[in-house]
């Protein structure tokens, strides 16, 4: 008689991980730590939103904001909260999430925490497109937004083609992007000198990245474009973590690396172009959000969902600071993100340098 076969009891990950599957292309696995962090960030963003809806020359208490949102307050507070301030809050959340996802995509593709669209130069290219639209077409909101999107996409195509050599290496993409961004920065300065004074003032204000004055009419196109990009991400499937393993490993697992990389590349560019078209080039959110989310959740790599939630929280918090720090005047939100992001970039470079010395 043969000895009975020993069977290992299945490992129960139920207390450690949450798994969601909806068909072959929709799959999500998250630790309970990740779920806790995202829940805290979501509640924090909700609290910030309630507070921000009451901030301004016409103050509304948080209790008054809650009454308006629940339909219990029909005074002038309702007009101020829903008509004037709600679009700005929603745009901060949507644009922040779009920048967070875009940053996660490019950092995963380059396998480098510096591989974000503002470092690679895509936001500068979007600004170039906006400048051309302002100088040649008058600078209305929609022409400026269209110019920003076209400029971002053209810049991305140029960077990708210059960085391509038997595939696209992450470090080469970053270096080429920085070089193209430097050239475009000079072109932007030349355009500002050449266009009319009023157009130059408009361009300079738009360059700072601001949510001031945005209305419901600007919110709807952003929502539609971001929704289309998210649908495209679902259609691509969960291939981004596989790409981070390297082209050889990805090919062995049935993923066509270059095809998948181009698809993610296009979606990432569209997201940052949409954000830039709506509010101008808001720097460092795409750079910081994925890495902050990764450190808080303890994940081995950047995740798009956590990066989106962190990006939304960061931009809403930065916009609230921009409104309060020199009240009653309002700073562009880009001035706050640049200040905070600059400190974060210094810290990130120090960490990278220490890792190389270790």
DOKE-374003 format. One record per residue (C-alpha): residue number from 1; residue in three letters; chain; x, y, z. Coordinates in pm, 1 decimal. Layout:
residues N
REC,NUM,Ala,A,X,Y,Z .
...
This chain:
residues 358
REC,1,Unk,A,0.0,0.0,0.0 .
REC,2,Unk,A,119.5,342.9,-83.9 .
REC,3,Unk,A,127.4,610.1,179.3 .
REC,4,Unk,A,-167.1,847.6,164.2 .
REC,5,Unk,A,-92.6,1161.9,-31.2 .
REC,6,Unk,A,-33.7,1464.5,186.7 .
REC,7,Unk,A,-242.0,1764.0,92.1 .
REC,8,Unk,A,-159.3,2115.9,188.6 .
REC,9,Unk,A,-444.7,2317.0,325.1 .
REC,10,Unk,A,-525.5,2615.0,102.6 .
REC,11,Unk,A,-393.5,2943.0,233.9 .
REC,12,Unk,A,-670.8,3176.2,339.2 .
REC,13,Unk,A,-599.8,3526.7,216.2 .
REC,14,Unk,A,-948.0,3645.3,303.4 .
REC,15,Unk,A,-829.2,3844.5,601.7 .
REC,16,Unk,A,-547.5,4008.2,406.9 .
REC,17,Unk,A,-675.2,4077.2,59.7 .
REC,18,Unk,A,-991.4,4175.3,-119.7 .
REC,19,Unk,A,-1038.0,4036.8,-472.1 .
REC,20,Unk,A,-1289.6,4160.9,-726.7 .
REC,21,Unk,A,-1333.5,4007.1,-1072.9 .
REC,22,Unk,A,-1582.3,4105.3,-1343.0 .
REC,23,Unk,A,-1486.5,3908.9,-1651.8 .
REC,24,Unk,A,-1135.6,3858.0,-1791.9 .
REC,25,Unk,A,-1055.8,4229.2,-1830.9 .
REC,26,Unk,A,-1178.6,4367.6,-1498.2 .
REC,27,Unk,A,-982.3,4238.2,-1201.7 .
REC,28,Unk,A,-891.2,4413.9,-881.4 .
REC,29,Unk,A,-689.2,4284.7,-587.2 .
REC,30,Unk,A,-626.2,4505.1,-285.7 .
REC,31,Unk,A,-496.8,4454.0,66.8 .
REC,32,Unk,A,-709.1,4565.8,355.7 .
REC,33,Unk,A,-442.2,4824.3,431.4 .
REC,34,Unk,A,-498.3,4970.9,85.4 .
REC,35,Unk,A,-873.9,4972.1,135.0 .
REC,36,Unk,A,-831.6,5144.7,472.1 .
REC,37,Unk,A,-600.9,5411.1,329.5 .
REC,38,Unk,A,-833.2,5478.8,36.0 .
REC,39,Unk,A,-1131.4,5499.8,269.5 .
REC,40,Unk,A,-953.4,5752.7,489.2 .
REC,41,Unk,A,-850.6,5960.1,186.5 .
REC,42,Unk,A,-1205.3,5945.2,50.9 .
REC,43,Unk,A,-1356.3,6061.7,379.2 .
REC,44,Unk,A,-1087.5,6330.1,403.7 .
REC,45,Unk,A,-1169.0,6453.7,54.4 .
REC,46,Unk,A,-1539.2,6464.7,143.8 .
REC,47,Unk,A,-1466.7,6670.5,456.1 .
REC,48,Unk,A,-1241.9,6904.6,257.1 .
REC,49,Unk,A,-1511.6,6942.5,-7.8 .
REC,50,Unk,A,-1774.9,7040.8,249.5 .
REC,51,Unk,A,-1537.3,7293.4,403.2 .
REC,52,Unk,A,-1426.9,7430.2,63.1 .
REC,53,Unk,A,-1787.8,7479.1,-48.8 .
REC,54,Unk,A,-1829.8,7726.8,234.6 .
REC,55,Unk,A,-1509.1,7923.9,176.4 .
REC,56,Unk,A,-1522.2,8259.8,-2.8 .
REC,57,Unk,A,-1635.4,8619.5,22.3 .
REC,58,Unk,A,-1981.2,8486.0,107.6 .
REC,59,Unk,A,-1905.0,8229.8,381.6 .
REC,60,Unk,A,-2132.5,7934.6,446.7 .
REC,61,Unk,A,-2091.6,7719.6,755.8 .
REC,62,Unk,A,-2024.8,7346.2,712.6 .
REC,63,Unk,A,-2366.5,7278.0,861.8 .
REC,64,Unk,A,-2519.8,7515.9,607.3 .
REC,65,Unk,A,-2336.1,7336.3,324.5 .
REC,66,Unk,A,-2468.7,7000.2,442.6 .
REC,67,Unk,A,-2821.4,7144.4,455.5 .
REC,68,Unk,A,-2785.4,7269.2,97.7 .
REC,69,Unk,A,-2654.4,6933.2,-23.6 .
REC,70,Unk,A,-2939.2,6747.1,147.1 .
REC,71,Unk,A,-3202.2,6984.7,9.7 .
REC,72,Unk,A,-3293.0,7142.5,345.2 .
REC,73,Unk,A,-3162.9,7491.7,267.7 .
REC,74,Unk,A,-3321.3,7688.6,-18.2 .
REC,75,Unk,A,-3182.6,8031.6,65.0 .
REC,76,Unk,A,-2915.0,8220.4,-128.2 .
REC,77,Unk,A,-2668.0,7971.9,22.1 .
REC,78,Unk,A,-2798.6,7717.9,-227.9 .
REC,79,Unk,A,-2707.7,7939.3,-523.9 .
REC,80,Unk,A,-2359.0,8008.6,-388.3 .
REC,81,Unk,A,-2281.9,7646.2,-302.7 .
REC,82,Unk,A,-2433.8,7467.7,-602.6 .
REC,83,Unk,A,-2393.9,7719.5,-883.9 .
REC,84,Unk,A,-2072.3,7902.2,-801.0 .
REC,85,Unk,A,-1857.3,7666.2,-594.2 .
REC,86,Unk,A,-1965.1,7310.6,-670.2 .
REC,87,Unk,A,-1814.5,7303.0,-1026.0 .
REC,88,Unk,A,-1476.7,7408.9,-888.4 .
REC,89,Unk,A,-1477.7,7134.2,-624.3 .
REC,90,Unk,A,-1583.6,6864.7,-870.3 .
REC,91,Unk,A,-1323.1,6979.5,-1122.1 .
REC,92,Unk,A,-1053.6,6967.3,-853.5 .
REC,93,Unk,A,-1149.6,6606.9,-775.1 .
REC,94,Unk,A,-1177.0,6494.5,-1138.2 .
REC,95,Unk,A,-863.5,6672.6,-1259.9 .
REC,96,Unk,A,-665.5,6552.7,-957.3 .
REC,97,Unk,A,-775.6,6195.2,-1022.8 .
REC,98,Unk,A,-687.2,6225.8,-1393.1 .
REC,99,Unk,A,-339.1,6357.2,-1309.7 .
REC,100,Unk,A,-288.7,6082.0,-1052.2 .
REC,101,Unk,A,-380.4,5808.6,-1300.4 .
REC,102,Unk,A,-163.4,5963.7,-1571.7 .
REC,103,Unk,A,131.3,5983.4,-1333.6 .
REC,104,Unk,A,82.0,5620.9,-1231.0 .
REC,105,Unk,A,76.1,5508.6,-1594.6 .
REC,106,Unk,A,398.6,5683.3,-1689.7 .
REC,107,Unk,A,582.6,5589.6,-1370.3 .
REC,108,Unk,A,486.3,5227.9,-1429.1 .
REC,109,Unk,A,586.7,5237.4,-1796.2 .
REC,110,Unk,A,924.0,5398.7,-1720.8 .
REC,111,Unk,A,967.3,5205.5,-1394.5 .
REC,112,Unk,A,1095.4,5529.5,-1245.1 .
REC,113,Unk,A,934.5,5760.3,-984.7 .
REC,114,Unk,A,1048.6,6060.0,-1192.3 .
REC,115,Unk,A,859.5,5939.6,-1499.6 .
REC,116,Unk,A,560.4,6172.0,-1471.3 .
REC,117,Unk,A,405.4,6381.9,-1751.1 .
REC,118,Unk,A,517.3,6713.6,-1601.7 .
REC,119,Unk,A,880.3,6596.2,-1588.2 .
REC,120,Unk,A,872.3,6428.8,-1929.9 .
REC,121,Unk,A,743.8,6751.3,-2086.9 .
REC,122,Unk,A,387.8,6670.3,-2191.2 .
REC,123,Unk,A,238.8,6951.6,-1983.5 .
REC,124,Unk,A,485.2,7197.1,-2139.4 .
REC,125,Unk,A,377.5,7075.8,-2483.0 .
REC,126,Unk,A,14.8,7129.2,-2388.2 .
REC,127,Unk,A,103.2,7484.2,-2284.1 .
REC,128,Unk,A,270.3,7539.7,-2621.5 .
REC,129,Unk,A,-49.5,7432.5,-2795.6 .
REC,130,Unk,A,-251.7,7665.2,-2574.5 .
REC,131,Unk,A,-18.2,7956.1,-2654.7 .
REC,132,Unk,A,-59.7,7895.6,-3026.9 .
REC,133,Unk,A,-437.4,7891.0,-2982.9 .
REC,134,Unk,A,-431.2,8211.0,-2776.6 .
REC,135,Unk,A,-207.2,8390.5,-3025.1 .
REC,136,Unk,A,-378.7,8276.5,-3345.7 .
REC,137,Unk,A,-742.0,8206.6,-3249.2 .
REC,138,Unk,A,-813.0,8464.2,-2981.0 .
REC,139,Unk,A,-786.5,8249.8,-2668.2 .
REC,140,Unk,A,-1144.8,8152.4,-2583.3 .
REC,141,Unk,A,-1180.3,7869.7,-2332.5 .
REC,142,Unk,A,-1259.6,7597.1,-2584.6 .
REC,143,Unk,A,-998.6,7701.3,-2843.2 .
REC,144,Unk,A,-734.9,7717.7,-2568.1 .
REC,145,Unk,A,-842.7,7376.3,-2439.0 .
REC,146,Unk,A,-833.8,7227.5,-2788.7 .
REC,147,Unk,A,-490.4,7377.7,-2850.2 .
REC,148,Unk,A,-362.9,7232.9,-2520.8 .
REC,149,Unk,A,-486.1,6884.7,-2608.4 .
REC,150,Unk,A,-336.7,6893.9,-2957.4 .
REC,151,Unk,A,-8.0,7030.4,-2823.7 .
REC,152,Unk,A,14.7,6759.2,-2558.3 .
REC,153,Unk,A,-56.5,6480.8,-2806.6 .
REC,154,Unk,A,194.9,6612.6,-3062.7 .
REC,155,Unk,A,461.7,6647.8,-2792.9 .
REC,156,Unk,A,396.2,6292.9,-2677.4 .
REC,157,Unk,A,430.5,6162.3,-3032.9 .
REC,158,Unk,A,760.9,6347.4,-3079.5 .
REC,159,Unk,A,902.3,6226.2,-2747.9 .
REC,160,Unk,A,798.1,5868.4,-2814.3 .
REC,161,Unk,A,943.3,5863.3,-3165.7 .
REC,162,Unk,A,1273.9,6013.4,-3050.5 .
REC,163,Unk,A,1299.8,5773.4,-2755.6 .
REC,164,Unk,A,1211.2,5465.6,-2961.9 .
REC,165,Unk,A,1499.0,5231.9,-3039.6 .
REC,166,Unk,A,1401.3,4866.1,-3049.9 .
REC,167,Unk,A,1141.3,4959.5,-2792.1 .
REC,168,Unk,A,1118.5,5244.3,-2542.9 .
REC,169,Unk,A,1340.9,5227.6,-2236.6 .
REC,170,Unk,A,1211.9,5420.4,-1936.1 .
REC,171,Unk,A,1527.6,5618.1,-1866.0 .
REC,172,Unk,A,1566.9,5714.4,-2232.4 .
REC,173,Unk,A,1205.0,5833.0,-2243.5 .
REC,174,Unk,A,1261.4,6055.8,-1939.1 .
REC,175,Unk,A,1583.1,6207.0,-2076.2 .
REC,176,Unk,A,1430.0,6274.2,-2418.9 .
REC,177,Unk,A,1119.5,6419.4,-2255.8 .
REC,178,Unk,A,1324.4,6657.7,-2041.6 .
REC,179,Unk,A,1518.6,6770.8,-2349.1 .
REC,180,Unk,A,1203.8,6826.3,-2556.8 .
REC,181,Unk,A,1044.2,7009.8,-2263.4 .
REC,182,Unk,A,1345.6,7242.3,-2236.6 .
REC,183,Unk,A,1321.2,7326.4,-2606.9 .
REC,184,Unk,A,947.3,7389.8,-2580.0 .
REC,185,Unk,A,999.3,7615.6,-2277.1 .
REC,186,Unk,A,1218.5,7838.7,-2492.4 .
REC,187,Unk,A,959.6,7832.1,-2770.4 .
REC,188,Unk,A,690.8,7931.1,-2519.4 .
REC,189,Unk,A,890.8,8231.4,-2401.6 .
REC,190,Unk,A,942.3,8340.3,-2761.4 .
REC,191,Unk,A,568.6,8312.6,-2833.8 .
REC,192,Unk,A,481.2,8521.2,-2525.8 .
REC,193,Unk,A,720.6,8794.7,-2641.8 .
REC,194,Unk,A,570.0,8800.5,-2990.6 .
REC,195,Unk,A,196.9,8796.7,-2913.9 .
REC,196,Unk,A,-6.7,9098.1,-2805.5 .
REC,197,Unk,A,14.6,9227.6,-2450.3 .
REC,198,Unk,A,-339.7,9123.9,-2350.3 .
REC,199,Unk,A,-287.5,8778.5,-2497.4 .
REC,200,Unk,A,43.9,8747.1,-2312.8 .
REC,201,Unk,A,-127.8,8834.6,-1983.3 .
REC,202,Unk,A,-396.5,8573.1,-2050.9 .
REC,203,Unk,A,-129.8,8314.3,-2133.7 .
REC,204,Unk,A,72.5,8394.2,-1822.0 .
REC,205,Unk,A,-232.0,8357.0,-1596.4 .
REC,206,Unk,A,-331.3,8030.4,-1765.8 .
REC,207,Unk,A,25.6,7901.3,-1729.2 .
REC,208,Unk,A,1.8,7904.9,-1349.3 .
REC,209,Unk,A,-270.0,7640.7,-1343.0 .
REC,210,Unk,A,-586.6,7764.2,-1178.7 .
REC,211,Unk,A,-937.8,7649.9,-1093.6 .
REC,212,Unk,A,-1059.6,8006.5,-1040.9 .
REC,213,Unk,A,-1369.7,8095.5,-1236.0 .
REC,214,Unk,A,-1443.2,7748.8,-1372.4 .
REC,215,Unk,A,-1812.6,7673.6,-1418.5 .
REC,216,Unk,A,-2044.5,7384.7,-1500.5 .
REC,217,Unk,A,-1982.0,7440.7,-1872.3 .
REC,218,Unk,A,-1615.4,7349.2,-1824.5 .
REC,219,Unk,A,-1694.4,7048.7,-1605.0 .
REC,220,Unk,A,-1900.5,6844.7,-1851.2 .
REC,221,Unk,A,-1635.8,6810.0,-2129.0 .
REC,222,Unk,A,-1376.4,6708.7,-1868.9 .
REC,223,Unk,A,-1608.7,6444.1,-1725.2 .
REC,224,Unk,A,-1680.8,6301.1,-2069.7 .
REC,225,Unk,A,-1314.8,6287.0,-2174.2 .
REC,226,Unk,A,-1200.3,6132.2,-1845.9 .
REC,227,Unk,A,-1484.8,5876.2,-1861.7 .
REC,228,Unk,A,-1381.0,5776.4,-2215.1 .
REC,229,Unk,A,-1019.4,5739.0,-2100.5 .
REC,230,Unk,A,-1127.6,5518.5,-1808.5 .
REC,231,Unk,A,-1333.6,5300.5,-2041.9 .
REC,232,Unk,A,-1024.5,5266.5,-2260.9 .
REC,233,Unk,A,-820.6,5156.1,-1957.3 .
REC,234,Unk,A,-1078.2,4888.2,-1879.8 .
REC,235,Unk,A,-1069.8,4775.6,-2243.5 .
REC,236,Unk,A,-689.9,4747.0,-2235.9 .
REC,237,Unk,A,-713.5,4520.7,-1933.7 .
REC,238,Unk,A,-481.4,4472.4,-1633.4 .
REC,239,Unk,A,-159.9,4460.6,-1836.7 .
REC,240,Unk,A,28.6,4744.8,-1667.5 .
REC,241,Unk,A,164.5,4537.4,-1373.6 .
REC,242,Unk,A,282.8,4276.8,-1624.1 .
REC,243,Unk,A,468.8,4539.8,-1827.2 .
REC,244,Unk,A,655.7,4642.8,-1512.9 .
REC,245,Unk,A,808.6,4292.9,-1506.4 .
REC,246,Unk,A,995.0,4359.8,-1831.1 .
REC,247,Unk,A,925.7,4291.6,-2198.2 .
REC,248,Unk,A,1054.9,3934.0,-2193.0 .
REC,249,Unk,A,838.7,3834.7,-1899.3 .
REC,250,Unk,A,539.5,4019.4,-2045.0 .
REC,251,Unk,A,579.0,3842.1,-2378.6 .
REC,252,Unk,A,602.9,3505.8,-2203.6 .
REC,253,Unk,A,272.8,3582.3,-2028.4 .
REC,254,Unk,A,96.3,3657.1,-2356.7 .
REC,255,Unk,A,117.4,4036.7,-2351.9 .
REC,256,Unk,A,238.3,4221.2,-2661.2 .
REC,257,Unk,A,461.0,4476.2,-2487.9 .
REC,258,Unk,A,488.3,4748.3,-2752.0 .
REC,259,Unk,A,120.8,4740.3,-2840.1 .
REC,260,Unk,A,14.1,4756.1,-2473.8 .
REC,261,Unk,A,269.4,5027.4,-2398.8 .
REC,262,Unk,A,142.1,5248.1,-2681.0 .
REC,263,Unk,A,-217.3,5201.7,-2564.7 .
REC,264,Unk,A,-132.3,5304.4,-2208.3 .
REC,265,Unk,A,85.2,5586.3,-2342.1 .
REC,266,Unk,A,-203.5,5734.8,-2540.6 .
REC,267,Unk,A,-448.7,5710.7,-2249.9 .
REC,268,Unk,A,-199.7,5873.1,-2012.3 .
REC,269,Unk,A,-136.0,6159.4,-2252.8 .
REC,270,Unk,A,-509.0,6213.7,-2305.9 .
REC,271,Unk,A,-568.2,6235.0,-1930.4 .
REC,272,Unk,A,-295.6,6491.3,-1868.4 .
REC,273,Unk,A,-396.9,6686.4,-2180.2 .
REC,274,Unk,A,-759.4,6701.6,-2061.9 .
REC,275,Unk,A,-650.1,6823.2,-1718.6 .
REC,276,Unk,A,-416.6,7082.2,-1867.6 .
REC,277,Unk,A,-680.0,7196.0,-2116.6 .
REC,278,Unk,A,-930.2,7260.6,-1838.3 .
REC,279,Unk,A,-716.7,7427.8,-1573.7 .
REC,280,Unk,A,-372.5,7488.7,-1719.0 .
REC,281,Unk,A,-50.6,7300.0,-1640.5 .
REC,282,Unk,A,-82.5,7201.7,-1272.8 .
REC,283,Unk,A,259.6,7067.1,-1184.6 .
REC,284,Unk,A,373.4,6790.4,-950.3 .
REC,285,Unk,A,35.6,6628.6,-873.1 .
REC,286,Unk,A,104.3,6356.4,-1129.8 .
REC,287,Unk,A,457.3,6320.8,-991.4 .
REC,288,Unk,A,373.0,6301.4,-621.0 .
REC,289,Unk,A,33.9,6126.8,-605.1 .
REC,290,Unk,A,141.0,5775.9,-722.4 .
REC,291,Unk,A,445.4,5761.8,-494.1 .
REC,292,Unk,A,263.6,5897.2,-189.0 .
REC,293,Unk,A,-17.7,5646.9,-246.4 .
REC,294,Unk,A,231.6,5361.2,-287.4 .
REC,295,Unk,A,406.3,5445.4,38.9 .
REC,296,Unk,A,82.8,5481.0,235.2 .
REC,297,Unk,A,-64.9,5156.4,103.5 .
REC,298,Unk,A,262.1,4961.9,120.5 .
REC,299,Unk,A,209.1,4834.0,-233.5 .
REC,300,Unk,A,506.4,4698.1,-431.7 .
REC,301,Unk,A,425.4,4926.3,-725.3 .
REC,302,Unk,A,209.2,5221.8,-819.2 .
REC,303,Unk,A,-163.4,5157.4,-851.3 .
REC,304,Unk,A,-403.2,5357.9,-1063.9 .
REC,305,Unk,A,-695.8,5354.8,-819.7 .
REC,306,Unk,A,-487.3,5463.8,-521.2 .
REC,307,Unk,A,-309.0,5724.0,-734.0 .
REC,308,Unk,A,-642.7,5863.3,-853.1 .
REC,309,Unk,A,-776.9,5898.8,-498.0 .
REC,310,Unk,A,-452.8,6055.2,-376.4 .
REC,311,Unk,A,-440.4,6293.5,-673.5 .
REC,312,Unk,A,-797.6,6408.2,-609.9 .
REC,313,Unk,A,-722.8,6465.2,-240.9 .
REC,314,Unk,A,-396.4,6651.2,-312.2 .
REC,315,Unk,A,-545.4,6888.2,-568.0 .
REC,316,Unk,A,-852.0,6966.5,-356.7 .
REC,317,Unk,A,-632.0,7031.5,-52.3 .
REC,318,Unk,A,-394.3,7250.3,-256.0 .
REC,319,Unk,A,-684.3,7450.8,-399.6 .
REC,320,Unk,A,-823.2,7509.7,-51.6 .
REC,321,Unk,A,-482.3,7633.8,63.6 .
REC,322,Unk,A,-463.4,7859.6,-243.4 .
REC,323,Unk,A,-795.8,8017.9,-148.9 .
REC,324,Unk,A,-713.6,8072.8,220.2 .
REC,325,Unk,A,-342.2,8150.2,242.7 .
REC,326,Unk,A,-368.2,8514.1,122.7 .
REC,327,Unk,A,-744.7,8562.7,157.4 .
REC,328,Unk,A,-940.5,8749.9,34.2 .
REC,329,Unk,A,-711.7,8719.8,-269.7 .
REC,330,Unk,A,-688.9,8377.9,-434.3 .
REC,331,Unk,A,-366.5,8222.2,-557.6 .
REC,332,Unk,A,-360.5,7990.2,-857.5 .
REC,333,Unk,A,-358.8,7632.0,-734.3 .
REC,334,Unk,A,-50.2,7568.7,-947.0 .
REC,335,Unk,A,149.8,7802.8,-722.4 .
REC,336,Unk,A,74.0,7580.1,-422.9 .
REC,337,Unk,A,142.0,7250.2,-601.3 .
REC,338,Unk,A,474.2,7384.0,-733.3 .
REC,339,Unk,A,582.6,7486.5,-382.1 .
REC,340,Unk,A,483.4,7157.5,-222.7 .
REC,341,Unk,A,595.3,6951.7,-522.6 .
REC,342,Unk,A,936.6,7115.7,-529.8 .
REC,343,Unk,A,1002.8,7002.4,-173.2 .
REC,344,Unk,A,876.2,6655.1,-260.8 .
REC,345,Unk,A,1103.5,6639.1,-567.1 .
REC,346,Unk,A,1408.3,6731.8,-356.9 .
REC,347,Unk,A,1318.8,6462.2,-104.3 .
REC,348,Unk,A,1268.3,6206.4,-383.4 .
REC,349,Unk,A,1606.1,6287.1,-542.3 .
REC,350,Unk,A,1778.3,6250.9,-204.2 .
REC,351,Unk,A,1613.9,5911.4,-150.8 .
REC,352,Unk,A,1718.9,5796.9,-499.6 .
REC,353,Unk,A,2077.2,5910.9,-440.0 .
REC,354,Unk,A,2094.5,5721.2,-110.7 .
REC,355,Unk,A,1967.1,5403.6,-276.1 .
REC,356,Unk,A,2240.6,5423.5,-539.3 .
REC,357,Unk,A,2510.5,5470.8,-273.3 .
REC,358,Unk,A,2382.1,5180.0,-62.8 .
